[in-house]
Amino acid sequence: MRRLGLLLVLAVVALIWHERLALQAFPGILSAYSAKEFCSCRYVMNHSTEYCLGYVKQYLPLSGLLDEPEHKRVTARGLGQSNSAAWIGPRQGCRLLP
């Protein structure tokens, strides 16, 4: 029984090591996705703020979402990462900012 537990732990460690790059990128994905999708919902599709907040709601909560209507820019924070997206124009839509 003890060997089975050790084998299971080793398998989990090997899986984490194999997927380490994807796991490192994950915290940034939450805020990037939320900023881009909220910006598109709000400024491309012209939906209300309340609707777009529900649209981008995730299982993992954001620690902050700042909508700047005067600049058509959105900043989302979650899992220690922050990303911004801005409306570029009617043909380009929204883009993540560097």
Buried (B, 14 or more C-beta within 10 A) or exposed (E): EEEEEEEEEEEEEEEEEEEEEEEEEEBBBBBBBBBBBBBBBBBBEEBEEEEBBEBBEEEEEBEEBEBEEEEBBBBBBBBEBBBBBBBBEEEEBBBBBE
